[in-house]
Amino acid sequence: DGFKLQEGRYRLDIRKKFFTMRVVKHWHRLPSEVVEAPSLDTFKARLDVALGNLV
């Protein structure tokens, strides 16, 4: 739960199209075993599995 991102507030409408603003909701939808992966390689492997289950 320590890997939660905060959704920022923005004054300009264009800011909501920034990558950093769009990615937060998708990050929070990832399973905890993906987010809490101990290494980058493990994260990538688990992310591939998680995204493969969506298709």
C-alpha positions as CSV (number, residue, x, y, z in Angstrom):
1,D,0.0,0.0,0.0
2,G,3.0,2.2,0.2
3,F,3.2,2.4,-3.5
4,K,0.0,4.4,-4.0
5,L,0.2,7.5,-6.2
6,Q,-1.7,10.6,-5.4
7,E,-4.0,12.0,-8.0
8,G,-3.1,15.6,-8.3
9,R,-5.3,18.6,-8.8
10,Y,-4.9,20.8,-11.8
11,R,-6.0,24.3,-12.7
12,L,-5.5,24.0,-16.4
13,D,-7.6,21.6,-18.4
14,I,-4.6,20.6,-20.6
15,R,-2.8,19.2,-17.5
16,K,-5.2,16.3,-17.2
17,K,-3.8,15.0,-20.5
18,F,-0.3,14.7,-19.1
19,F,1.1,11.2,-18.8
20,T,1.6,11.6,-15.0
21,M,-2.1,12.4,-14.6
22,R,-3.4,9.7,-16.8
23,V,-1.4,6.8,-15.4
24,V,-2.4,7.0,-11.7
25,K,-5.8,5.3,-12.1
26,H,-4.2,2.5,-14.1
27,W,-1.4,2.0,-11.5
28,H,-4.0,1.6,-8.7
29,R,-5.8,-1.1,-10.7
30,L,-2.7,-3.3,-10.9
31,P,-2.6,-6.3,-8.6
32,S,-0.5,-5.9,-5.5
33,E,1.9,-8.7,-6.5
34,V,2.8,-6.6,-9.6
35,V,3.3,-3.3,-7.8
36,E,5.3,-4.9,-4.9
37,A,7.6,-6.8,-7.1
38,P,11.1,-7.0,-5.6
39,S,13.0,-6.1,-8.9
40,L,12.4,-4.5,-12.2
41,D,12.7,-7.8,-14.1
42,T,10.1,-9.4,-11.8
43,F,7.8,-6.4,-12.2
44,K,8.0,-6.7,-16.0
45,A,7.2,-10.4,-15.9
46,R,4.3,-10.0,-13.5
47,L,3.0,-7.0,-15.5
48,D,3.0,-9.1,-18.7
49,V,1.0,-11.7,-17.0
50,A,-1.5,-9.2,-15.5
51,L,-2.0,-7.4,-18.8
52,G,-2.2,-10.8,-20.7
53,N,-5.1,-11.7,-18.4
54,L,-7.0,-8.6,-19.5
55,V,-7.1,-9.6,-23.2
